[in-house]
Amino acid sequence: MHGQRTVADQEWKRSWRKITWAGFLGSTYYLLCIGGAPRVKYLTELDATPFDFGVISSLGAIVIAFQVLGSLVANRVVRRKPVWITLAVLHRLTFLAALAAPGLPFSPRARIAWILCVFFCHDALAQTSVPMWYSWMADLVPAESMSRHWATRQRFITAAQIGVMVLIAVTFHFFEKSGRVVLGFTVMAAVGVMLGVADILMFLGVPEPEHERTAGTHWK
């Protein structure tokens, strides 16, 4: 029994290291592609208006409703892991369509409309996958040490993010100073997408415990 427990503990530690490093890669994806000044500057260069930024914020709030869909799916599928990985990879790759906007043969307003649609699909995929991931992690992380594990993970990610934000600021300043904002964001965001996909693929090596589904639950 002691030997089996030791093996199980080692497997759990390896899985948690993957989850922690994946969290760092995922947060880097968001810093490079979603948050901060580079995306705002990119959209401004493409003639986005204050109204467009308001629409982006509004759509970001509306798509939270997709968590209901994600919860329903999580409760009905036998395995959450492959469904979540598929949705999450699609979510990351969808952002590439926003980066393609400057090269599309559209008018400036049509390009912004394209980006708004891409952002909506991007965020909807993210919100749909959220309940599946939390359900999976809730079954995986030991209940008696859940708070300690999440706190340790978040401490590492937050500390690492500081360095990433400094690197982003320095890199984007170089592109901005040379008048190549669109190119700079495209390159940085493309790197972010690669890291974001790598984040999801790391979960291929994380086990999924069998989950208890609730039968007959109404969508409301």
N, C-alpha and C positions, 0 to 999 in steps of 0.2 A: 504493500500500500504506500509506503514511504517513497519507494522508487517511482511508482506511477504518479504520485503527487508532484515529485521533483520534475519529472518530464513534462507534466501538465503546466507547472509553473514556468518552466523554460519556454514552452510554446506560447504561453500567454505573454511573457515579457517580449518575445520576438514580435508578436502581433501588435503589442502596444507601441513598440518602437516604430513599426511601420505606420501605425495610425498617427503617431506624433509627427513623424517626418512628412507624411502625406498632408497633415494639417498645415505644416509650414509651406509646402509647395502650393497648396490650395489658397492660403492667405496671400502668397506672393502673386498668384494669378489675379486675385481681386485687386491688389494694389496696383498691378501693372495695367489691368484692363478696365476696371470698374471705378475705383475710388481715386480721389485726388485730382490735381489740376491738369495732368496730361490729357485725360479724356475730354475735359471741358474745353481745353485749348484746341484740341483736334476738331471737336464739333463746331467751335466758333470759326475756325478756319474754313469749314465747309458751309458757312453762312447760317448756322443754327441761331435762332432768335430766343429771347427770354421765354416766349410762349412755348417754344419747342422743349426747352429745359423743364418747363412746368409740366408739359405732357409726359416727359420721361419720368418725372417724379410721381405723377398720378398713376401712370401705368405700373410703376414699380410697387405701388400700394395695392392696386387692383389685383395683380397676379398672386397676391398672398392667398386668394381664394382657391388657387390650385392646390394648396396644401390639403384641402378637403378631398380632392381627387386622389392625391398621393396617399392619404390615410386609408381610403377605400381600397385602393390597389394593394397597399401593404397588408391589409387584413384579409385579402382574398387569394393572393399568390402563395404558393407553397414555399418558394424561396425568394426572398427579397433581394439578395445580393446581385444576381444577374440582371434583374430589372433595374435596380439602382445604378449599377455600373453602366448599363446601356444609356439610361437617361442622362447620367452625369457626363459621360463622354460626349453625347450629342449636345449637351448644354455648353460645354467648353468649345466644341468645334463650331457651333453656331456663331460665335463671336467673329469668326473669320469673315463671315458675310458682311459684317459692319466695316471691316478693314478693306473690303473690296469696293466700298462705295465710291471713293475718288476716281476709280477707273471705269465706272459704269457710264454708258452713254446717255445719262439722264440730265435733266435740268437741276440746278442747285436745290430747288424745293423738292423735286422728286427724289433726289439723293437723301435728303433729310427724312422724307416719308419712308424710304427704304430702311434707313437706320432705325427709325422708330418701330417699324414692324419687326426688324431683327431683334431689337432689344426686348420687345414684348415676348417673342418666342423664346429667347434666351432666358429671360427671367421666369417664364412659365415652366420651362423644363426644370429650372433650379428649384422652384417652390414645390413642384410635384414630387421631386426626389427627396426633399427634406424629411418628411415623416418616415420614409423607409429607412433612411440612414439612422435617425434617432432611435427607431424601434430596434434596429439591428444592434446598435451600440448598447442600448439598455439591456438587451439579453446577453451581450458579450462581456461587459465590464462587471466585475464582482460587486454586488450591491453594498457589501460592508466597507469597500474602499473606493466607491465610485467618486465621491467628492475629492478625495486626495489625488486620484489619477487624473481627473479632468483639470484640477488646479495646476498640477505639475505640467501637464501638456500645455495649458494656456500660458503659463509662465515662460516656457521655452519659446512658444510661438511669438508672444509679445516682444520678448527680448530680441529675437531674430528679426522681427519686422522693423525694428528701429534701424538696423543696419541696411535693410532693403530699402526703406524710405529714403535714407541718405543717398544711397546709390542711384535710386530713381531720380532724385532731385538733381544730382550732378550730371547724370546722363542726359536727362531731358533739357537741362539748361544749355548743354552743348548744342543740341539740335535747334533749340529755340533761338539761341544767339546767332546761329548761321541761317536763320529763316527757313528751316526745314522741319516745321512742326508736324506736318502730315507724315512725312517719312519717319521722323523720330517716334511718333506714337505707333505707327504701323510696325516698326521693328520691335519696339518694346512690347507691344501687345502680342505680337506673334511669338515672342519668347515666352510671354505669360501663358499663352494658350498651350504651348508645348509643356510647360511646367504643370499646368492645370490638368492636362491629360495624364501626365506621369503621376500626378497625385492620385487620380482615380485608379489607374492601373496597379498602383501599389496595394490596393485592397483585394486584388486577386489572391494574394497570399494570406488574407485574413479570414479565419473561419467564420461561418455563420451558424450559430446555434439554432436548433429547431424552435420555431416560435408558435405560441398558442394563439390560434385565430378565434375570433368571436363570431359565432354563427348568427345569422338573422339580424345583423345590425343595420338599421335604416341609415341612409346617407345623411339625414339631418342630425 
